[in-house]
Amino acid sequence: MKTLNLFFVLIALLTVNVHAQDNLEQDRKAIKSLAGFYKVTFNYGEVTSPNPTYQFSKPYRSHGNEWAEIIVDEPKRIVIQHMLAINDSTVIKHWRQDWTYEDPDIMLYTQDNAWKKKTLTPAEVKGKWTQKVYQVDDSPRYQGYGTWSHVGGHDAWSSETDSPLPRRESTVRKDYNVLNRGSRITITKDGWMFEQDNKKILRTPQGDQLLAVEKGYEEFTKIDPKKFEYAQKWWDTQKNYWADVREVWADLAKATPADFKVQTKVKDKLLYETLFALGDQSIKDKWTSAQNKEKVKAALQPYLAK
């Protein structure tokens, strides 16, 4: 009888393990489908506010061509780099998303371009993927974790986390300092949808004050890859340099004991301008990986708040 019970336990454990592996592969397939060549439309609008006298901002609408390339593909880590292709001769290295499975290490945004390290429990991250979003200069932006669902053949993932102000408002708004992002990613037949329910928050020592609630949609629709030929050639020359930049950032984050704060401008020069210029110089002067890291690490020091 004991042998029979042990047999059934082993069968149950094997079934659970196979099911978990199947889910993991479904998750990986969904994440990797975020890569591709897209026309992106951005639509954001404030929909409500607890203040009856609040003046709603003008809705934001924009569009562009964006290429999302998988640059790391590991069993439990997938990294996707985005590039904006503006025309046949201009490309901008855009945001990056790192997906990590059952990752206990997370950096949570507080305010004023600062992040706090936190270690999650195994129960908190079981079966979940963390989406770590980075700026154009590869500095942190926001990180959130959640479970991918695959019900009825529909792939979706959602999370809620704090972040800095969106770039479309960071230079024009001073009345709030934290964006609480409610994000939902849904895979569609033509690409994917990035839906957001955002809370604009003024964070002070006295607590959080909700300013307004915003609804956002970013729709990624697949288009002809030929539009991105210049972008692909450009990235082929730059990708080794930016791999070194990512490694320097990762080392700096590990070396920081708790809080991590970044200044976006030093001596009237923006951080991304500094790193982009170094990238061009690296290509021109044919720097080695060691030279890249040395130059980047030195360049970043003034931007790291003490």
Phi, psi and chi 1 to 4 in degrees:
 res  aa     phi    psi   chi1   chi2   chi3   chi4
   1 MET       -  -43.1 -179.1   62.7   71.0      -
   2 LYS   -62.0  -39.0  -70.7 -177.2  178.4 -179.8
   3 THR   -63.9  -40.9  -59.0      -      -      -
   4 LEU   -65.8  -42.2 -172.5   59.3      -      -
   5 ASN   -62.8  -41.2  -73.1  -20.3      -      -
   6 LEU   -62.8  -38.4  179.0   60.2      -      -
   7 PHE   -61.0  -46.1  172.7   76.4      -      -
   8 PHE   -66.8  -36.0  -76.1  122.0      -      -
   9 VAL   -63.0  -44.7  168.4      -      -      -
  10 LEU   -63.8  -40.7  -69.0  173.8      -      -
  11 ILE   -62.4  -42.5  -70.0  -63.9      -      -
  12 ALA   -63.9  -42.7      -      -      -      -
  13 LEU   -64.4  -40.4  -70.1  174.1      -      -
  14 LEU   -63.9  -41.6 -179.8   61.8      -      -
  15 THR   -62.9  -43.8  -58.3      -      -      -
  16 VAL   -62.0  -42.2  168.6      -      -      -
  17 ASN   -65.7  -42.2 -176.3   59.9      -      -
  18 VAL   -63.8  -41.3  169.9      -      -      -
  19 HIS   -62.6  -42.4 -178.5   65.9      -      -
  20 ALA   -63.6  -40.2      -      -      -      -
  21 GLN   -66.2  -38.8  -72.5  -61.9  -43.1      -
  22 ASP   -62.3  -44.1  -72.6  -15.9      -      -
  23 ASN   -62.8  -41.2  -78.0  -13.7      -      -
  24 LEU   -60.8  -42.8 -178.8   59.5      -      -
  25 GLU   -67.6  -36.5  -73.8  -52.2  -50.4      -
  26 GLN   -63.3  -42.8  -79.2 -175.3  -62.2      -
  27 ASP   -60.4  -47.5  -66.4   -9.5      -      -
  28 ARG   -61.5  -41.5  -78.8  177.6   40.2   79.8
  29 LYS   -62.4  -41.1 -178.1  179.3  178.6 -178.6
  30 ALA   -65.8  -44.9      -      -      -      -
  31 ILE   -62.9  -44.7  -66.9  168.7      -      -
  32 LYS   -66.9  -24.0  -69.0  174.3   69.9  171.9
  33 SER   -73.1   -8.4   70.7      -      -      -
  34 LEU   -71.2  -21.3  -59.7  175.6      -      -
  35 ALA   -76.8  151.7      -      -      -      -
  36 GLY   149.5 -166.1      -      -      -      -
  37 PHE  -115.5  121.8  -56.7   90.8      -      -
  38 TYR  -135.7  151.8  -60.4  102.3      -      -
  39 LYS   -95.0  129.4  176.9 -179.4  179.3 -179.2
  40 VAL  -115.0  132.0 -170.4      -      -      -
  41 THR  -113.3  133.2   55.8      -      -      -
  42 PHE  -112.1  126.7  -55.0   90.1      -      -
  43 ASN  -137.1  117.1  -69.4  -79.7      -      -
  44 TYR  -134.0  141.1  -73.0   88.9      -      -
  45 GLY  -156.7  138.7      -      -      -      -
  46 GLU   -74.5  137.0  -66.0  177.5  -14.2      -
  47 VAL  -117.3  -22.1  -67.0      -      -      -
  48 THR  -161.1  161.8 -173.8      -      -      -
  49 SER  -153.3  144.1  171.0      -      -      -
  50 PRO   -73.3  -12.9   26.0  -34.0      -      -
  51 ASN   -96.3  113.7 -178.1   -6.0      -      -
  52 PRO   -65.1  -17.2   21.9  -32.4      -      -
  53 THR  -100.0    5.3   63.2      -      -      -
  54 TYR   -65.4  136.7  176.4   75.7      -      -
  55 GLN   -95.2  110.3  -63.6  -65.3  -47.8      -
  56 PHE   -65.6  139.0  -70.0   97.2      -      -
  57 SER   -73.5  160.6   63.8      -      -      -
  58 LYS   -68.1  136.3 -176.0  179.6  178.5 -179.2
  59 PRO   -55.8  145.3  -24.5   34.4      -      -
  60 TYR  -106.8  127.3  175.3   84.4      -      -
  61 ARG  -135.5  136.6  -65.9 -178.1  176.8   86.2
  62 SER  -157.6  175.1 -175.6      -      -      -
  63 HIS  -157.1  164.5   62.9   86.1      -      -
  64 GLY  -174.6  172.8      -      -      -      -
  65 ASN  -103.4  127.2  -67.1  -26.9      -      -
  66 GLU  -132.4  133.5 -171.2  151.2  -44.4      -
  67 TRP  -109.4  126.3  166.8   39.9      -      -
  68 ALA  -113.7  116.2      -      -      -      -
  69 GLU  -114.5  130.4  172.4   76.7   -7.1      -
  70 ILE   -74.5  119.3  -64.0  174.1      -      -
  71 ILE  -110.2  -14.7   57.0  175.0      -      -
  72 VAL  -139.3  128.8  175.9      -      -      -
  73 ASP  -134.4   93.8 -175.6    2.2      -      -
  74 GLU  -118.3  162.1  -61.8  171.9   -7.9      -
  75 PRO   -52.9  -36.9  -29.3   36.1      -      -
  76 LYS  -125.8   22.1  -64.2 -175.8  178.6 -178.7
  77 ARG  -153.1  123.4  179.2  170.7  174.2 -103.4
  78 ILE  -129.9  127.3  -60.7  169.3      -      -
  79 VAL  -117.1  128.7  178.3      -      -      -
  80 ILE  -122.4  121.1  -56.2  174.9      -      -
  81 GLN   -99.9  131.1  176.2   64.9   59.6      -
  82 HIS  -101.2  142.3  -69.5 -114.0      -      -
  83 MET  -131.7  134.9 -102.1   78.9   64.9      -
  84 LEU   -92.6  125.8  -79.1  175.2      -      -
  85 ALA  -104.3  106.9      -      -      -      -
  86 ILE   -83.8  -39.9  -61.5  175.5      -      -
  87 ASN  -155.8 -160.2   49.9   45.4      -      -
  88 ASP   -78.1   -1.4  -68.0  -24.3      -      -
  89 SER  -138.3    9.0   60.0      -      -      -
  90 THR  -134.1  130.7  -57.6      -      -      -
  91 VAL  -138.6  141.8   57.7      -      -      -
  92 ILE  -121.9  122.1  -62.6  175.5      -      -
  93 LYS   -62.5  120.9  176.1 -176.3  169.0  -64.7
  94 HIS  -103.6 -149.4 -152.4 -161.7      -      -
  95 TRP   -75.1  167.6   62.1  -65.1      -      -
  96 ARG  -132.9  143.6 -173.0 -178.9  102.7 -125.9
  97 GLN  -126.0  125.0   49.5  177.9  -33.2      -
  98 ASP  -105.7  125.2  -68.6   16.7      -      -
  99 TRP  -107.9  123.8  -69.5   86.9      -      -
 100 THR  -127.7  140.1   53.3      -      -      -
 101 TYR   -97.7  130.3 -176.2   66.4      -      -
 102 GLU    48.8   48.3  -65.3 -174.0  -16.9      -
 103 ASP   -91.6  117.7 -173.1   -7.8      -      -
 104 PRO   -79.9  -15.5   30.5  -35.1      -      -
 105 ASP   -95.6  123.7  -60.8  -40.8      -      -
 106 ILE  -141.8  149.9 -165.0  166.8      -      -
 107 MET  -114.5  115.3  -67.1  175.5   66.0      -
 108 LEU   -99.4  130.5  -61.3  175.5      -      -
 109 TYR   -70.0  138.4 -174.4   72.0      -      -
 110 THR  -106.8  -72.6   53.5      -      -      -
 111 GLN  -176.2  169.7   65.6 -174.4   87.3      -
 112 ASP    53.7   44.1  -57.9  -33.8      -      -
 113 ASN    58.1   40.4 -111.1   37.0      -      -
 114 ALA  -127.0  146.7      -      -      -      -
 115 TRP  -128.8  148.0  -65.9 -100.2      -      -
 116 LYS  -115.6  130.3 -178.8  178.8  -70.2  -68.2
 117 LYS   -73.7  142.8  -71.6 -176.0  177.6 -179.8
 118 LYS  -144.0  142.6 -177.5  178.5  179.8 -179.6
 119 THR  -106.2  117.9  -58.9      -      -      -
 120 LEU   -83.6  157.1  -57.4  170.8      -      -
 121 THR   -81.1  157.3   66.5      -      -      -
 122 PRO   -55.0  -36.0  -27.5   36.2      -      -
 123 ALA   -67.0  -35.8      -      -      -      -
 124 GLU   -67.5  -31.2  -73.4  177.0  -53.9      -
 125 VAL  -107.3    0.9  -61.9      -      -      -
 126 LYS   -58.4  122.1 -175.4  174.0  177.4   58.5
 127 GLY    74.3    7.7      -      -      -      -
 128 LYS  -110.3  154.9  -63.6  177.6 -178.8  178.1
 129 TRP  -112.8  135.7  -74.9   83.7      -      -
 130 THR   -96.3  129.7  -61.2      -      -      -
 131 GLN  -100.7  114.6 -176.0 -159.4   40.6      -
 132 LYS  -106.4  112.9  -58.5 -178.4  177.6 -175.9
 133 VAL  -101.3  135.3  173.8      -      -      -
 134 TYR  -122.5  154.2  -65.0   85.4      -      -
 135 GLN   -72.2  177.0  -50.4  -94.3   27.8      -
 136 VAL   -63.6  -24.3  -62.5      -      -      -
 137 ASP   -94.9    8.7   50.5   33.8      -      -
 138 ASP    71.7   11.2  -76.5  -35.5      -      -
 139 SER   -76.4  160.6   61.7      -      -      -
 140 PRO   -63.5  152.7  -17.7   29.9      -      -
 141 ARG  -124.9  -68.8 -174.8  156.8 -178.6   78.7
 142 TYR  -155.6  159.6   63.0   88.2      -      -
 143 GLN  -140.4  133.0  -58.1 -177.8    1.4      -
 144 GLY  -142.9  156.1      -      -      -      -
 145 TYR  -131.2  149.2   59.6   98.0      -      -
 146 GLY  -169.8  178.1      -      -      -      -
 147 THR  -102.5  133.6  -55.4      -      -      -
 148 TRP   -75.5  136.6  -84.4   92.2      -      -
 149 SER  -114.5  148.4   65.9      -      -      -
 150 HIS  -134.9   44.4  -49.8  -74.8      -      -
 151 VAL   -78.4  128.3  178.7      -      -      -
 152 GLY    62.4   26.3      -      -      -      -
 153 GLY    80.1    6.1      -      -      -      -
 154 HIS  -102.1  124.1  -61.4  -73.0      -      -
 155 ASP   -98.7  126.2  -56.5  -51.2      -      -
 156 ALA  -150.5  152.4      -      -      -      -
 157 TRP  -143.3  143.3  174.9   91.1      -      -
 158 SER  -144.5  155.7   60.8      -      -      -
 159 SER  -159.1  169.9   76.5      -      -      -
 160 GLU  -137.9  129.9 -176.8  175.5  -29.8      -
 161 THR  -160.7  159.7 -168.0      -      -      -
 162 ASP   -84.6  152.5  -70.7  -15.8      -      -
 163 SER  -150.5  167.9   80.0      -      -      -
 164 PRO   -66.3  173.6  -14.4   28.0      -      -
 165 LEU   -62.2  146.8  -90.6   63.5      -      -
 166 PRO   -63.8  152.7   23.1  -32.8      -      -
 167 ARG   -59.3  -31.7  -77.1  179.4  -70.8  -87.6
 168 ARG   -66.5  -15.0   57.0 -167.4  155.8   81.6
 169 GLU  -124.6   -9.9  -67.2 -164.1  -26.3      -
 170 SER   -62.2  -26.6   60.8      -      -      -
 171 THR  -100.2   -5.6   58.7      -      -      -
 172 VAL  -121.4  -11.9  -63.8      -      -      -
 173 ARG  -116.7  133.7  -62.9  -74.2  -67.5  -93.4
 174 LYS  -125.7    2.6  -58.5  -64.3 -179.1 -176.3
 175 ASP   -89.3   -6.0   52.2  -14.1      -      -
 176 TYR  -146.0  160.1   76.0  103.0      -      -
 177 ASN  -133.3    1.1   55.9    5.5      -      -
 178 VAL  -140.7  134.7  173.6      -      -      -
 179 LEU  -110.1  113.0 -172.8   73.8      -      -
 180 ASN   -84.5  110.7  178.0 -102.2      -      -
 181 ARG   -93.4  122.7  -70.5  176.7  174.8  -93.2
 182 GLY  -103.0  103.5      -      -      -      -
 183 SER  -108.2  140.5  -59.0      -      -      -
 184 ARG  -137.8  124.3 -180.0  177.3  175.3   83.5
 185 ILE  -107.1  129.7  -68.9  174.7      -      -
 186 THR  -129.6  127.9  -55.1      -      -      -
 187 ILE   -78.4  131.4  -51.6  -59.2      -      -
 188 THR  -116.1  172.2   66.6      -      -      -
 189 LYS   -68.8  -22.7   64.2 -178.7 -179.2   64.6
 190 ASP  -108.5    4.7  -63.5  -41.7      -      -
 191 GLY   155.1 -120.0      -      -      -      -
 192 TRP  -159.9  159.7   54.8  -73.1      -      -
 193 MET  -118.1  134.3  175.1   72.3   77.7      -
 194 PHE  -113.8   98.2 -168.3   12.2      -      -
 195 GLU   -98.5  139.3 -179.1 -179.2   -1.2      -
 196 GLN  -134.5  137.0  -62.3  177.6   45.2      -
 197 ASP  -116.3  102.0  -69.5  -71.1      -      -
 198 ASN  -109.8  140.6  -60.5  -31.5      -      -
 199 LYS  -110.9  123.7  -60.7  173.8 -176.6  175.4
 200 LYS   -90.3  117.6  -62.1 -179.9  178.5 -178.4
 201 ILE  -122.2  136.6  -66.2  170.5      -      -
 202 LEU   -97.6  111.8  176.9   60.8      -      -
 203 ARG  -101.0  122.8 -179.4  163.3  -66.8  167.3
 204 THR  -132.7  170.8   67.1      -      -      -
 205 PRO   -58.1  -22.6  -27.3   36.2      -      -
 206 GLN   -82.1   -9.8  -71.5   71.3   43.0      -
 207 GLY   129.6 -171.7      -      -      -      -
 208 ASP   -96.8  136.7  -73.3   -1.8      -      -
 209 GLN  -119.5  121.2  176.9 -173.9  -15.7      -
 210 LEU   -76.2  122.7  175.1   62.9      -      -
 211 LEU   -91.1  -50.5 -170.1   71.5      -      -
 212 ALA  -162.6  161.7      -      -      -      -
 213 VAL  -112.5  135.9  176.4      -      -      -
 214 GLU  -123.0  143.3  171.2 -171.2   74.9      -
 215 LYS  -109.9  135.9 -168.5   77.3  173.4  177.7
 216 GLY  -137.8  145.4      -      -      -      -
 217 TYR  -134.1  127.4  -64.0   94.4      -      -
 218 GLU  -120.1  114.9  -64.1 -177.9   14.6      -
 219 GLU  -106.4  120.5 -172.6  170.9    9.1      -
 220 PHE  -101.9  111.7  -69.3   71.7      -      -
 221 THR  -115.4  127.5  -54.4      -      -      -
 222 LYS   -63.6  138.0  -67.1  177.6 -178.4  177.3
 223 ILE  -135.5 -179.6   58.7  174.3      -      -
 224 ASP   -63.7  122.3 -170.8  -11.6      -      -
 225 PRO   -60.2  -19.1  -21.9   33.0      -      -
 226 LYS   -60.9  -23.4  -69.9 -178.3 -179.8  179.0
 227 LYS   -67.3  -11.5  -66.4  179.5  178.8  -68.3
 228 PHE  -115.6   16.8  -59.6   86.5      -      -
 229 GLU   -61.1  -42.9  -71.0  178.9   -9.7      -
 230 TYR   -65.0  -42.2  177.6   82.1      -      -
 231 ALA   -60.9  -40.4      -      -      -      -
 232 GLN   -65.4  -39.8  -70.1  174.9  -64.7      -
 233 LYS   -66.2  -41.3  -69.2  176.8 -178.4  177.5
 234 TRP   -62.1  -46.7  178.2   87.3      -      -
 235 TRP   -65.8  -32.3  179.0 -116.6      -      -
 236 ASP   -62.0  -31.6 -165.8   49.7      -      -
 237 THR   -82.6  -23.9   65.3      -      -      -
 238 GLN  -101.3  -18.2  -68.8  -89.1  -19.9      -
 239 LYS   -62.4  -33.8   60.9 -175.9  179.8 -177.3
 240 ASN   -68.4  -40.1  -69.2  -23.6      -      -
 241 TYR   -60.6  -46.0  164.4   77.3      -      -
 242 TRP   -71.8  -25.3  -74.2  103.4      -      -
 243 ALA   -63.9  -39.0      -      -      -      -
 244 ASP   -68.3  -37.4  -67.0  -29.7      -      -
 245 VAL   -61.4  -44.6  172.4      -      -      -
 246 ARG   -61.3  -39.0  -66.3 -165.9  -58.9  -86.0
 247 GLU   -67.0  -39.3 -168.3  169.2  -30.5      -
 248 VAL   -63.9  -45.3  171.3      -      -      -
 249 TRP   -59.3  -43.1  -87.2  120.5      -      -
 250 ALA   -63.0  -41.4      -      -      -      -
 251 ASP   -65.3  -40.8  -70.1  -17.5      -      -
 252 LEU   -65.0  -40.5  -70.6  171.8      -      -
 253 ALA   -64.8  -40.4      -      -      -      -
 254 LYS   -65.6  -36.4  -71.4  177.9 -176.7  176.2
 255 ALA   -76.0  -16.3      -      -      -      -
 256 THR   -82.8  122.6  -55.3      -      -      -
 257 PRO   -64.8  -41.5   22.2  -32.8      -      -
 258 ALA  -139.6  -78.5      -      -      -      -
 259 ASP   -85.4  152.0  -64.0  -16.2      -      -
 260 PHE  -135.3  117.9 -168.7   81.5      -      -
 261 LYS  -128.7  138.8 -171.3  169.2 -176.3  176.8
 262 VAL  -126.1  135.6  177.5      -      -      -
 263 GLN   -94.8  132.0  -61.7 -177.7   86.0      -
 264 THR   -83.2  -18.4   57.8      -      -      -
 265 LYS  -139.3  134.5 -178.5 -177.0  -73.5 -171.4
 266 VAL  -135.1  125.5  172.5      -      -      -
 267 LYS    52.6   46.3  -64.4 -178.9  179.3  179.0
 268 ASP    63.7   17.7  -68.9  -33.0      -      -
 269 LYS  -119.9  123.4 -165.9  161.8 -172.0  179.0
 270 LEU   -71.2  150.3  -67.6  166.9      -      -
 271 LEU   -58.6  -44.8  175.1   54.7      -      -
 272 TYR   -65.8  -32.0   77.7   82.8      -      -
 273 GLU   -63.7  -40.3  -67.4  174.7  -29.3      -
 274 THR   -63.3  -47.1  -63.4      -      -      -
 275 LEU   -73.0  -35.9  -68.3 -176.7      -      -
 276 PHE   -64.3  -40.8  -80.3   29.0      -      -
 277 ALA   -64.9  -39.0      -      -      -      -
 278 LEU   -64.6  -36.2  -78.9  178.7      -      -
 279 GLY   -62.0  -43.9      -      -      -      -
 280 ASP   -64.5  -39.8  -68.8  -22.0      -      -
 281 GLN   -68.2  -36.5 -170.0  175.4   -9.2      -
 282 SER   -60.1  -42.8  172.6      -      -      -
 283 ILE   -66.8  -45.0  -55.8  -52.8      -      -
 284 LYS   -62.5  -45.0  178.4 -177.9  176.7 -178.0
 285 ASP   -94.7    1.4  -64.2  -20.1      -      -
 286 LYS    55.9   53.8  -61.1 -179.7  180.0  179.8
 287 TRP   -67.4  150.2  -70.9  -13.5      -      -
 288 THR   -80.7  171.5   64.3      -      -      -
 289 SER   -60.8  -40.7  177.8      -      -      -
 290 ALA   -63.2  -39.9      -      -      -      -
 291 GLN   -66.6  -41.9  -72.7  175.2  -51.9      -
 292 ASN   -55.1  -50.2  -75.6  -21.4      -      -
 293 LYS   -64.4  -40.1  -67.1  174.4 -174.8  176.6
 294 GLU   -63.0  -47.0  178.6 -174.3   -0.4      -
 295 LYS   -65.8  -43.0  -59.3  -76.6 -172.3 -180.0
 296 VAL   -66.8  -44.6  168.7      -      -      -
 297 LYS   -60.4  -42.6 -173.2  173.8 -178.5  179.8
 298 ALA   -66.1  -40.0      -      -      -      -
 299 ALA   -67.8  -30.8      -      -      -      -
 300 LEU   -76.9  -27.0  -72.9  179.7      -      -
 301 GLN   -51.7  -46.8  -68.0  -54.0  -45.5      -
 302 PRO   -63.7  -22.3  -20.0   33.3      -      -
 303 TYR   -87.6   -9.9  -66.3   91.0      -      -
 304 LEU   -90.0  112.6  -59.9  177.6      -      -
 305 ALA   -65.9  134.2      -      -      -      -
 306 LYS   -83.8      -  -55.9  -63.6 -170.4  -71.6
